[in-house]
Amino acid sequence: MINGFYLINKKAGVTSSWVTQEVKRKFGYKKVGHLGTLDPMAQGLLILAVNRATKFSSLFLDSNKSYEAEITLGIQTNTNDAEGEVISRSRVTSSEDEIKRGILSFLGESMQVPPVYSALKFKGKPLYKYAREGNKIHKEARVITIYKIDQINISLPIISLRIECSKGTYIRSIARDLGNKLNCGAYLSNLKRVSQHNFDIQSAKVIEDISKDDLIPLEEPFTYLDSIQLSEIHFQPFINGVGVDIDIQNDDLIRVFGPDGVFVAIGKKTSHGFKHEYLV
């Protein structure tokens, strides 16, 4: 079975699900999943997992991401982005210094309220479906971290910047909250994801140019982890989920290879021995 990852440079105007299904159809794969959705209006890096690589999805979903964003001040939309309807317009009275201070105030850890138009679910149904029906479900604020904001360019009413953030961060909510800080409203007018995990947009291809040769081997994204090769004695119990007694000094995740040198899992030392966390 073919397993691995594709790096897609998603165009604006298509859904992440459409890209996933198109790659699945194009190559006839049994299973394909995207590792962190991009809104239809957004473009940039979309990582797809093929077949057994989908088992490792949480390692990507939990990773940091970087975006190039454009925020328009003075206009607020019901979705907080360019796809929504304009619900208010205000004059921008803040100076460039005030705007920059407002942007940089998001650095660090904070509580963020997710947008009501989002793919987050309530009782198994995405929030955006409730919102379209006129029933806006508000999720509680959750902890996010903004690690870096740079390349700030202010040309009113438009602001452009690059932002590195933790999982679960909505750049639309950053735009919304910035507009509230500046008392003028704002929406996310453009968004491009430029990195995720240890991959960046320079390595991605548009879907029309992707071929089977572009499939990244399953273990390649994890070469930063230490590795271990199991003996014949330990191999089968380990595969069966039994903790094996191996002298492991590292408390982090470790790449695991079988006696034949084939990548089989990512494991971790536990109080019950060395066990697999992610099994191919």
N, C-alpha and C positions, 0 to 999 in steps of 0.2 A: 504494500500500500504506500502511496506517495503522501508524505507528510511534510509540512513546512509552512513558511510565511511569505506573503506577498506585500510589497510596499507600493500602495496605490496613491497617485497624486489625483485626488478627487476633484472634479470640476464643480463649480457652483451650479445649482439648479437640479441636482439629482440627489436622491437619498442614499444613505449608507447601505440600506437594505437592497436597493437596486444594484449598487456596485457588487455587493456580495453575491446576489443571484446571477448577475451577468458573468462573473468569474466562474461560478459553479457551472453555468450552462456552457460557457466557452470551452472549458476543459473537461467537462463531464465528471467532476469530482463528486464524491458521495456527500461530503460535509464541508461547508465553508462558513466561517463566522467572522464578523468584524470585531476588533478589540478596542472599542471606544468609539462611539458614534459621532458623526459630524452632522450638524443640521444641514438641511438642503441648501441654504444660502451660503454655507461655509465651504471652503475649499482646502486643499492641502493633504497632509499625510493621513492616510487611512490604512491601518495594518489589518490584513486578513490572515486568518489561520485556516489551514487546510487539513482536513481529516483529524488525525490524532493530535495535531498541534493545538486544536481547540481546548484540549485538557489543560493547557498551560496559560489559558486566557487571563486568569486572575493576576499573573505576574506582570502583564501588560496593563490591565485595568487599574492596578494599584500604583502604576508608575507616574512620574511627573511628566508634564507636557509643556510645550512652549507654543505661543501663538503670536502672529502679527495681527493686530487689531486696529480697526478704524472706528472711532466713536464720533457721532454727530451731536453737538450740543444744541439746546433750544427746541428740540422736538422729542416728544415722547410717544411711543407706540404701545399698543396693548400687548404685544409679544416681547417688547424690549429689543427687537431687532428689525431689520429692513423688511421682513416678511409680514409684519403686522400693519394694522390701521393706525393712522395718526390720531391720537386722542388729546393732545395739547401742544401748543406752541408758546414759547416764551423768549423774551429778549435775553441775550447773554451779556451780563454786566461784569462778570469776573475778569480780572486781569490775567495775563499769561502766568505770572508768578502764583497767583491764587489757584489757577487751574492745575499747574504742575504740583503744587503742594497737595491739592486734592487727590491727584493721581497717586502720588507717592505715599499717601496716608494708607493705602491698601496693603503696603508691604508688611510681611509678617503674618502671624496667625490671627484669624478673626472668625466671626460667625457670619455666615452668608445665608440669606433666604433664597431658595431655588425659585426660578420663575414659574408662574402658574401654567404657562405654555411650555411644558417639558415632557420628556419621555419617562420621567419618574412615575411610578405606579401607585395607585390608591385602590385597594380591593381588586388588584389584578388588572386595572385599567389605566392607561397612560393619562397623566394630568391634562395634556393638551386636548384630549377627547372630551373631558368634562368641560374644559374652558370653552370649546367650540359650541357646546350645548348650553352655554350660559351659566354653568355651575362651576365657579372657580374654587378649586381646592388648594388651600395654602399649607404647604409643608413647613415643619419647624426648621428654624435656622440650624445649620450644621457647621462644624469646624472645617475651615480651609486654610491653606497657607500659600501666600504669594512670595516666592523666593527672590524674584528679580523683576524689575521694570526698567527698561532702558529704551534707547532709540526713540525718545519722545519728540514728536514734532507737532507744533501747534500752529494751525492756519485756520483760524475761526471761520465757520463753526466746527471745523473738522480737526480732530486730534488723531494722530497715529502713534502707535507704540508697540513694543515687544514685551511680552509678559511670560514668565515661567511660573507655573503653579502646580499645586498638588492635585490629586484625583478629586473628582466631585466639584471642581470649580466651574462656575458658569460665567463666561466672559460677558454674556448678556446682562447678568446681575451686576457685574462691575460697572457696566455702562449705566444701568439704571441707578445704582447707588451714587455714582459720580454726579449724575444729573441732579439727584436729590441734595447732595452736599453743596452744589453750586446754585441751587434754587432756580434751575432753568430747564430741568428735564434733559434727557439724553437717550439715545438708542445706539445699538451696535449696528453700524452701517456696512461693515465688511469684516471678514474673519478668515484667517488662514492658519492652519496648524502646521508648524514647521519642524517639530520634533516630538518624539514620544519614546519612552524607554531609552535605548541607546541607538535609535535610528533617527535620521533627519530627512527632510524633504528632498535633498539633493540626490538621494539614493532611490527615490520613488519614480514611477512611470505612470503616465496616463493609461487608462484601461485599454485603449485601442492598441497601445504598443507592448502590452504585457504578453510574454510568452512563457511556456513551461520552464524555459531555461532561467527565468528570473526568480524561480522559487528558492527561497532561502532555507537551507537545511534546518531541521528542527532544533538542533543543539546550538547553532551559531549565535543566536541572541544571548546565550548564557555563558559565553566563553570567559566572562569576567569572574565566574565562580570557580572555586577550587574543584578538583575532580578526584575520583577514586575508581579503581577497577576491582570488582568483586571476584573472589575466588569461586571455584565450582561449588564448594561446600556452602558458602553463604548466599549464592545467587538465587536459588529457588525459594528458600524461606523469605528472602527479602522481597522477591516478586509477589509472594503470597501475602505480604503485609505483616510478616513477623519481624520484630526487632532483632537485628543480628548484633552479636557482640564483637564490635570492631573498635580499635583504639582511634577515636576521632577527637582531635583537639579543637577543631573548628566548630563553633556553635551556629554558624550561618548555613545557608543552603549549599549543597554540594552536588555537582554533576556526577552521575553514576553510570559506569560502563560495565557491561557484562564481561565474562571471561574471554569472549571472542572480540572484545574491543568495541562493541556496538553500544551506542548511547541508549539507555533504557529508562532513566528516571532522573529526577532531582530529589535528593533525600536530605534528611536532617537528623542530628543526634537528639535522642529523646531520653527520658528516664527509663524507657523500656527498650533501649538499644537504638541502633541506627535503622531508621524506617524511611520509606518513600513518602514524599509529600505530593509529587506529581509523577504519574507513571505513564510511559509512552503506550 
